[in-house]
Amino acid sequence: MTLIARNEKQIGAALRRHRKQAGLSQAALATKMQARQGTVSRLESGMPAMQIRTLIEALTALQLELVIRPRSAVPETAVEDLF
């Protein structure tokens, strides 16, 4: 499933959705990331100033990858409706 995320909250929501689809608790994902459960909680809540390394560790633990591409013409409100 491909999701579009344009801000921290949307990235967090996408990670939460994939974590739940993988059947993982926040604590289980944190263990796979070698992080604390609170780190996963902050990441999923879209807390600003999260380190890129933390995001990459979460993506790796969920077997996801970050794809950079030109922004589509989809309006911001349509993207928010996905979450």
Number of C-alpha atoms within 10 A of each C-alpha: 3 5 13 16 17 12 11 17 18 20 20 21 19 18 23 20 14 17 20 12 10 12 11 15 14 19 16 17 23 20 14 16 21 12 16 15 17 12 19 24 16 13 24 22 17 17 13 11 8 13 9 9 9 15 19 15 18 24 17 14 17 18 10 13 10 9 5 6 6 5 8 7 6 9 8 10 8 10 14 14 7 12 14
